[in-house]
Amino acid sequence: MITQALRRFSVFAFTHKVLPLEMVGKFHIDPNFIQDKLTALKKTLKLDELMYLSTCNRVEFLVVQSPGNQIDAKDLVAAMDLDLSETDFNLITKGAEVHRADDGVKHLFRVSASLDSMVIGEREIITQVRKSYEDCHKIGLTGDFIRLLIRKTIETAKLIFTETAIFKKPVSVVSLGFHRLRDLNMPADSRIVMIGAGKTNRAMIRFLAKHGYKNIHIYNRSVDKAVALANEVGAKASALTELPNHTTGFDICITCTSSGEPVLTEAIYDTLAQGEKSRKVIIDLAIPGDVSTDVLAKAETSLKYIDIAMLKVIADKNLAERSSEIKNCEVIIDTKLMEFHDMYRDREVELAMRQIPQKVKEIRDTALGTVYAKELSEMNAESREVLDKVIAYMEKKYISVPMKMAKEVMLNKSK
C-alpha cells in the first residue's frame, strides 16, 4: 500500500543523459543564494518538502507536494525564473525526467548508488546526496518523509557498494580526465596551471602528484584554499585575480570553478601561452564550461581541449562493461523499496498514535485524583502498592497493544 506522502512525492531530474550540459548548468544555484532561492521556490510551488541536489552533470529536485497540488516540469522551470528563451524553455521541459511515487524512490536509490551517473562506479555521489540533504534540512526545506527516504537511500547505496561488483575499479570523471592526459604522453615536468581548488581539482591534483607531476600553480578565488591544497603536494598558489599575470607559460591547464562565466578568456589564454607554439592541453571539468568559445577555436591547431562531454564517450564504454552487474543492484533496490514502504508506514502509525500515551495518562490521573480519590484514601499502603502496579501494567498495555494492532492492520492491507 502506497502511503499518502509517497503518492505526493516526485523527483524532477535535469541530467546529462537527456539535456546538453549547458542546459543542465542553468539550474546550478550560487551557494550564496541557495537559501533564498529554494525557500521562494518551495513557497511558490506550495510544497510540503523540498530537497535540491546539484552535481557536475545533474540537478535534481525532490519534492513532496501539498495535498491536492500536483506540479509538472513546466511549473518547476517557470518558478526557477531562469530567464530562458522560449526555445530553451521548451527544450528543458521536454528533456526533464519526472519520477513519481515508487518510481521516484527507485530513481533516487539508483542515483545514490551511481547506477545513473555518467561513469558508473564513482562513489562521490553518495556524499553529495548526504550533504545536499543536510544543507536543505538546515534551512528548513525538508521534513519527515525526505528524512526517512535519505536514510534508506544511504543504506541502500552502501549495501550495493559492499554486496555487488559494480564499484570494482571505479572510474570517475576526474580519473577519466587524468587517463586522457596520460594518453597524450604529457611529460611529468609539464607546467600545469590549475584554476579552482574545489573537490574536483583536489581529486585531480592528487592523481597528478601520485604520478610525478609536481610543477603545478593553483589559482583560486580563496587564496587560503589554494595555499592549503598547494601545501599538500608542494605546488604554488595564488589568488585567481593574479591569473592574468602568469607569465611563465604552461603546458597543461586544468580548470573547474563554479563561476558560471568563462574564466579562461582568450586574453588570459594568450597571456598564459606567452606566444609559445608548443602543444597545449586544457581539461575543462566545469559545468558550465570555464573556457570561452574564442579559446576553443584554437583547439583545431595548437590546443587539445578535453571537457566532460568528451569524457562521456569513454563513460559509455564503462557502462557497457559493467551492465551485467546492474541487474544484481536492481534486486537490492527492489528489496529496499519494500523496506521503505514498511518503514514509512510504521512512522505514519507512530505519528498518528503519538497522542495515545498522553491521553492514557490523563485518564489515569482523573481516575486516581478525582473519580476514585475517596476509595483510594481508605486503602492501606500494601493494597495501594499492588493497585499502582496493576495500573502501570494496564497503562503500558493500553499504549503498546493498539499501536501493534494498527501496524498489523496496515501491513495486512498492503499484502
Buried (B, 14 or more C-beta within 10 A) or exposed (E): EEBEBBBBBBBBBBBBBBBEBEBBBBBBBEEEEBBEBBBBBBEBBEBBBBBBBBBBBBBBBBBBBBEEEEBEBBBBBBBBEEEBEEEBBEBBBEBBBBBBBBBBBBBBBBBBBBBBBBBBBBBBBBEBBBEBBEBBBEBEBBBBBBBBBBEBBBBBBBBBBEEBEBBEEBBBBBBBBBEBBEEEEBEEEBBBBBBBBBBBBBBBBBBBBEEEBEBBBBBBBEBEBBBBBBEEBEBBBBBBEEBEEBEEBBBBBBBBBBBBEBBBBBEBBEBBBEEEEEEBBBBBBBBBBBBBEBBBEBBEEEBBBBBBBBBBEBBEEBBEEBEEBBEEBBEBBEEBBEEBBEBBBBBBBEEEBEEBBEEBEEEBEEEBEEEEEEEBEEEEEEEEEEBEEEEEEEBEEBBEEBBEEBBEEBBEEEE
